[in-house]
Amino acid sequence: RRVLFRSTVQDFVGSKESLDGLEVYLYEDFVKETLDTALFSNPDDRGFAHKTYADFLAAWYASKKLSTKQIKDILFLNENLVPQLLQTSTWLAIFNEEILNEIIASNPKIMLQSELENFDPTQKERIVKALIFSINKAPYDYFSLNLRSLSSLNIPSLAEIITEVLGNQENTYQARDFCIELALQCNLSHSD
């Protein structure tokens, strides 16, 4: 693991953080106590114990402190998501509707790596439709999808969407197969 910079406790002591009208002054005891929690690895390294912590906290902080334009400038390079920021971008999509729209437009398959249960039914419907459109457009990509989290996409309109896709022979085999897998994972029955 590469470390881009090393910070010491003293680098943070005496500063303050402001968020949502709350100001927190960073005292040495507070910083040391935080670094001694399970969020961080051993005291010599001071890195996050797991990349998921870093991704979530970076996304949460960016959603509070940066404009949508600034976030897009960080996440996208030539209209493509920066690969190293995929997990952070899926968390940002939860916090920021515009980022969700950008991801759905550029690469909706990435959303299958996110915490799908955190999205509302309208957002999930948009994700499902974007995935189907994406699979129809590039059917060869279908086989590389992570299909383990499809059950989180169970929404009231799902049976209608799937029926429409399965009934239209212009949809690719892969799009129809995706819909069947989606129906199976969401426990939809023929009567739905």
C-alpha positions in Angstrom: 0.0 0.0 0.0 1.3 3.4 -1.0 1.2 6.3 1.4 1.1 9.6 -0.3 1.8 11.7 2.8 2.5 11.1 6.5 0.6 13.1 9.0 1.3 13.3 12.7 -1.1 14.0 15.5 0.4 17.4 15.8 -0.7 18.2 12.2 -4.3 18.1 13.3 -4.1 19.5 16.8 -5.3 23.1 17.2 -7.4 23.1 14.0 -11.2 23.1 13.9 -13.7 21.4 11.6 -17.1 23.0 10.8 -20.0 21.1 9.5 -23.7 21.9 9.5 -23.2 24.8 12.0 -21.2 22.7 14.4 -17.6 23.5 15.2 -15.3 20.9 16.6 -11.9 21.9 17.9 -9.3 19.2 17.5 -7.4 18.7 20.8 -4.5 16.2 21.0 -6.5 13.9 23.3 -9.4 13.8 20.9 -7.2 13.1 17.9 -5.3 10.3 19.7 -8.5 8.8 21.0 -10.0 8.7 17.5 -6.9 7.1 16.0 -7.0 4.4 18.7 -10.5 3.2 17.5 -11.2 0.3 15.3 -11.5 2.6 12.3 -7.8 2.8 12.0 -5.1 0.2 11.7 -2.0 0.0 14.0 -0.7 3.3 15.5 2.4 3.3 13.4 0.5 3.2 10.1 -2.6 5.3 11.0 -4.3 4.2 7.8 -7.9 3.1 7.7 -8.5 -0.5 8.9 -10.6 -1.2 5.9 -10.9 0.5 2.5 -14.7 0.7 2.9 -14.3 3.0 5.9 -12.1 5.3 3.8 -14.5 5.2 0.8 -17.6 6.0 2.9 -16.0 8.7 5.0 -14.4 10.4 1.9 -17.8 10.3 0.2 -19.7 11.6 3.2 -17.1 14.4 3.8 -17.0 15.4 0.1 -20.8 15.5 0.0 -20.8 18.0 2.9 -17.9 20.1 1.9 -17.6 20.1 -1.9 -19.9 21.3 -4.7 -21.3 18.9 -7.2 -19.0 20.3 -9.8 -15.9 19.8 -7.6 -17.0 16.2 -6.9 -17.5 15.5 -10.7 -14.1 17.0 -11.4 -12.6 14.5 -8.9 -14.6 11.4 -10.0 -14.7 11.7 -13.8 -11.8 11.9 -16.3 -12.9 12.4 -19.9 -16.5 11.5 -18.8 -15.4 8.1 -17.4 -15.3 7.3 -13.7 -11.7 7.1 -12.3 -11.4 3.3 -11.6 -9.7 3.8 -8.2 -12.7 5.9 -7.0 -15.5 3.4 -8.0 -16.5 2.6 -4.4 -16.3 6.2 -3.3 -18.4 7.2 -6.2 -21.1 4.7 -5.3 -21.3 6.1 -1.8 -21.4 9.6 -3.3 -24.3 8.5 -5.5 -26.3 7.8 -2.3 -25.5 11.3 -0.9 -25.9 13.3 -4.2 -28.6 12.8 -6.8 -26.6 14.6 -9.5 -23.7 12.2 -9.0 -26.2 9.3 -9.2 -27.5 10.7 -12.5 -23.9 11.0 -13.9 -23.1 7.4 -12.9 -26.3 6.0 -14.3 -25.6 7.9 -17.6 -22.0 6.9 -17.9 -21.8 3.4 -16.4 -24.8 2.1 -14.5 -23.1 -1.3 -13.9 -21.1 0.3 -11.2 -24.2 0.7 -9.2 -24.3 -3.1 -8.7 -21.2 -2.6 -6.4 -23.1 -0.1 -4.2 -25.3 -0.4 -1.2 -28.4 -0.6 -3.3 -30.7 -0.8 -0.3 -29.9 2.8 0.5 -31.7 4.1 -2.7 -35.4 4.8 -2.8 -37.7 2.9 -5.2 -37.6 5.7 -7.8 -33.8 5.7 -7.9 -33.8 1.9 -8.0 -36.2 1.9 -11.0 -33.9 4.3 -12.8 -30.9 2.0 -12.0 -32.8 -1.1 -13.3 -33.8 0.6 -16.5 -30.3 2.0 -17.1 -28.8 -1.5 -16.5 -31.2 -3.0 -19.1 -30.4 -0.3 -21.6 -26.7 -0.7 -21.0 -26.9 -4.5 -21.4 -28.9 -4.1 -24.7 -26.3 -1.6 -25.9 -23.2 -3.7 -25.0 -24.4 -7.3 -24.4 -20.9 -8.6 -24.2 -20.5 -6.7 -20.9 -23.3 -8.6 -19.3 -21.1 -11.6 -18.3 -18.8 -9.3 -16.3 -21.6 -8.0 -14.1 -21.7 -8.6 -10.3 -25.2 -10.1 -10.0 -25.0 -10.9 -6.3 -26.9 -7.9 -5.0 -29.9 -7.9 -7.4 -32.4 -8.7 -4.6 -31.9 -5.1 -3.3 -33.5 -3.9 -6.6 -37.0 -5.3 -5.7 -39.3 -2.4 -6.3 -43.1 -2.2 -6.9 -42.7 -1.6 -10.6 -40.2 -4.4 -11.2 -42.6 -7.1 -12.5 -44.0 -4.6 -15.1 -40.5 -3.7 -16.2 -39.4 -7.3 -16.5 -42.6 -8.3 -18.4 -42.0 -5.5 -20.8 -38.4 -6.5 -21.5 -39.2 -10.2 -21.8 -42.1 -9.6 -24.1 -40.0 -7.5 -26.5 -37.9 -9.7 -28.8 -35.8 -6.6 -29.8 -34.1 -6.8 -26.4 -30.9 -8.9 -26.5 -30.8 -12.3 -25.0 -28.5 -10.9 -22.3 -31.0 -8.2 -21.3 -33.7 -10.8 -21.1 -31.5 -13.2 -19.1 -30.6 -10.3 -16.8 -34.3 -9.8 -16.2 -34.9 -13.4 -15.4 -32.0 -13.4 -12.9 -33.4 -10.2 -11.4 -36.9 -11.8 -11.1 -35.4 -14.9 -9.5 -33.3 -13.0 -6.9 -36.3 -10.7 -6.1 -38.6 -13.8 -5.7 -41.0 -12.5 -8.3 -43.6 -15.1 -9.3 -45.5 -15.3 -12.6 -48.6 -13.8 -10.8 -46.6 -10.6 -9.9 
